Amino acid sequence: MPNLCRQAYFNTIDLISNRRFFRYSVSPILSTALCLIATCATNAKQPPTTPQTLPNLTSQLPTPSSGTQITLNGRTLVGGWLQQQGIAGTVITHLSDGALRQLMGVDLLNTTNPQLQPVEWFSSLTPPLALNAKLLGGYRYLDISSFAQTAGWQMQANGNTLVISTPQAKINNIRQGKQTWGDRLVVDLDRPTPWKVTQGQPIKRPVNPNAPTSQPPGPPNREWLIILDSTADNALIQRYTPQPPISPPDQSKQLTLEVTPEPLIQQVEMVSNQTNIRLSVPFGSSPRISTLANPSRLVIDIRPDALVARDITWSKGLRWQQRFINSGTQSFPVVWLEINPRVLGLTLKPMWANPESQTGTAPLMQTAQRYLAVAGINGGYFNRNNKLPLGAVRRDNQWVSGPILNRGAIAWNDSGEFYFGRLTLNETLISTNNQPLPILFLNSGYVQNGIARYTPLWGSTYTPLTDNEIILLVQKDQITNQLSGGKVGVTPIPIPKDGYLLTLRGTATNNAPKLPVGTKATISSSTTSADFSRYPHIIGAGPLLIQNRQIVLDAEAEKFSNAFIAEKAVRSAICTNTAGNLMIAAVHNRPGGPGPTLAEHAQLMQVMGCVNALNLDGGSSTSLYLGGQLLDRSPNTAARVHNGIGIFLNPR
């Protein structure tokens, strides 16, 4: 890469650490740095081909280009791509591995070489085809030129969009059979074709009015949708078209209604040159999908243990793993990333949904792309109603939001050092009348009687969170105004850029006469444990799971409810292991049942080799992101979250 382009790329990446950067809208995937590299890559040396690689695909495109959209057989989708000129007039096309996996159905196989990614897609090659890989702008791009040529794909850049056309395929038949572990569907095709799978919502069952009340209904089935770029004969579609009942059943003559199992295939339909196969999958099971060649087949296995083990070195210092982990007699599917923070250029930073305010939520995938993160995981708790933070967020030595309830937190610096513990922020208002007053909350959506403080990092304004607050404006260490907040949620009050607001709630309003306009006021600040003060970055969540290899779970001491403590749910965690690496993990439902309890979660982290571990927000918030994709779940099932932890690749 020419020196000018290299320096321009690094300068662009450096903007990530400057808060002013976030005032501009950054389109997902595409960044200025990425465009610079794509343009400069014309003169770069091409990566060596592997024995399984075919000659590069020729295109009419004369110059390198890049973009954030893919039109696949007429449908516009989000996905990163690059094109650059090769030798002898050829064009090399790169697609982000997330797009290749989620939009095309290409399976990524295990690898220890981050520059070569083995893939499988309706192929019987042994060893499998290995695609050249390179990292740019937070995404890993795979050279699909030869792969696409072999598959008969036609590709053409059109501005920001890569137009891909694949040969039209046809479904010849759908076969269904029983296996020891569950159902198997085989979709017979006349040729390979792109496919994808999405998870839907629970399927509501009809209410049985005659069922005994002592027998509560079991968990509902969940809809899964298999989408293939293919056609199907009308006879096949009619075979799986739901038929209306001839007449309603006579319930008066029945003591109970017979419960018949729902058919696995609910419907097969054609939509925009695609075939949609709607499945009703029992609770505790999921589809495991693979492809076969000669003839081309899509194999859909409905299994309680659907997770396929993976171990992919995604980049230097960043490893993606997934497999079942045993804890006692139970087994749980775990997807995790292991990060070596000592690798040059890998850093961690807190990130939040709305860079201009602490009010707001967004899908983790959207937040990670806005911040240009390579990877990330959801962070701490928040109020889903008003979308405000309920825990510690500290970035670059600035408190974005203060901790609550002495809950567990993780702190770290840019040298790869971490600290886990329970965190309290001790702030005290010291005025000229020598009456120190405790400040209980900082930039927090947690509302209690007392004094809270709101800085410009909260946003440009503060709107009262309770009735009848008294609000003090502090500028340059002096109280400059005293206001009545009025009704909750009505009147926004500007936060001074050279100061902050003090909000007096409940009995704390009695302190207002002691703090008249003109009073000098300063803030003293410390943390408990004092070790937290040494670290520039903090995310709080809880409960704390492990310290020094020992389980220290005490959710009651961290003021979590009994219902939360007893709940079995999908969970996420962050930990350090014996190698000094960081691990961010998503734990999902056990085969045939619900997710782990907090106690099981702590045991799992211990089994995985965690020296210190913290529970993060869980349930539908659980999201593990890598290079434009969610690794642990369908994006449409992931809830919007307030904050997360981003992994950044900043080469120097």
C-alpha positions, 0 to 999 in steps of 0.5 A: 500500500502506498505510504500516503494511503496507509497514513490516511487510513491510520488517521481515519481510524484514530478518529474513533477515539475522538468524541467529535467523530460520533457527531457525524453519521457513519454508514455501516461497514463503509468507512473512509478508511475502507474506501481509501484502502480499497482505492489504494489496493490497486497497486498492492501485491495479490495474495498467493492462491491455494491449490483449490483456487481457480483463476480470478473472475473477469469483469467489465469494471475498470476501476476498484470500488467498494460498497455496503449493499448487495443486490442478490437476484433482485433483492437489496441487502446489507453487506460489505464488498470490495472490488480491485483490479487484478492482473491481465484485466481481471477483477478480484471481488471480496465479500465480507464473511458475514454476508457470505455466511448469512446471505448465501448460506456458505459455511465457514470451517475451522482454521488456524490461519486468519489469512485463509478461510476454508468454506463449504457450499454444496461441495464435495472437495477434500480438502475444502476450498480455502478463500484468501482473507484480509481485514479492512475497516473492521471487517474480514473480506474473503476473495470469492472471485474463483468461488463465484465463477465456479458457482456461475454467479454474475457480479457487477458493481453499481455505485454502492451496490454489488449486483449478484445474479445466481443461476436459477435453481429449482426444488425437485422434492422435499423429503422428511424422515425421523432420526433418533435425535429428531426430524430430518428434512432433505430439500432436493435441488437441481443445482446449488443456490443461496439460502438463509435461515431466520428465527421467528416468534413463538407460535400461539397455540389454540386455547383448549377450554376443556383442558384441566387447569392443573396441566399448564400448556407446555412451551410454544413451538417457534417458527423458523423460516428457510429461504432458498433462491429457487422455484418449486412446482405448484404440486409441491407448494400445494402439498404443504399449503394449510387447508381450512377446517371443513367445520369446527369441532363439536366441543360440547361432546368432548371432555377434552380436546385431543392435542395433535402434534403440529406438522413440522412443515407449516407451509411452502410458498413462492415469494419473489422468486424465492421458496419459503419453507416455514417450520414449527420447531418444538421448544428446545430444538433448532435447525442444523443445516448443511449442504451436500453435492452430487446431487445438490441437497439442503439437509435440515436436521431439527435437533436439541443439540443443533450448535455445530462446533467451530474454532476459527482464528478470525484475525491475529489475536481474535479467535471465534469458538463455539461448542457445548460446554458441560457443567455438572450433568447439564450441557449448554451451547456457548459461543465466545470470542477470545481476544489477546489484548497484547496483540498490537492494535487490538483495543477495547472500548465501551460503546453506547447506542446514542453518541449524543445522549445517554437516552437511547437503545439500538441493536448491538450490531448497529451500534458496533457498526456505527463505532467501527468495532470489529467485535463486541458484546452487549454490556450493562443494564438499562431501563427499557421504558425510558431507555436510560442506563442503570449502571457504570459506563466509563470511557477514556477516564470520563464517567458516562454513567455512574454505578449503582447498588455496589454491583459487579463491574470490569475495568481495563486499560489500553495495555491489556490489564483488567480488574474485576470487582464490585464497584461504588462511586463516592462523590461528595459536593463540597460547598463554601459553607463546609457542609459536604453532601453525598451525590448518590448517582451520576448520569444515571436513570436509577432514581432514588431520594437524594442528590444526582449529578448530570454532566454534558455526557448525559446530553445537551439537556436533562428532563426531570425524572421525578416530580418537584425536583430542585435543580442547581446549575453549576458552572466553573465551580459555582452555583449560577441558578436554582430551578424548579423541575416541575412535573416529571418528563415535561421541561428539558433543562440545558446542561451547561457545557462548562459545568453540570446540573445537581438534581435534588429529589425527595428529602434532599430538596431540604438542602436547597436553601443551603446552596444559594446562587453564588455558592462555590461548589467542588466535587470530590470523587473516589471509588470503592474498591480504590483499584477501579480508579486506576483504569480509564474504561469500566462497564458495570453489570453484575452479579460478579461471578468469579474472582481469582478462580473462585466462584463469588456469586452473591446476587442478593448482596448486589440487590438483584431480585429473587425472581432474577436470581432464580430465573433460567435464561440466555446469558452473556459474560465477560472474563479473563482466562489463565493466559491473560486473554479476554473472553466474551461469551453468549450462553443459550438454552440447554438441549430441550430446555431453558438457559442456565441459572446464575449458579450454572452460569458461574460454573460454566465460566469456571469450566471454561477456564475463567480466572475472573468473570462478570455476568452481563445483561442477558435474555433477549439482550444477549448478542455476540457480534463479529465483523458484520454478523451476530454469531449466537442468534438471528438478528431479528431475535436480538433486543435493542440495548443501551451499551456494549463493549467493542473490540477495535482493530487499530493497526499502528 
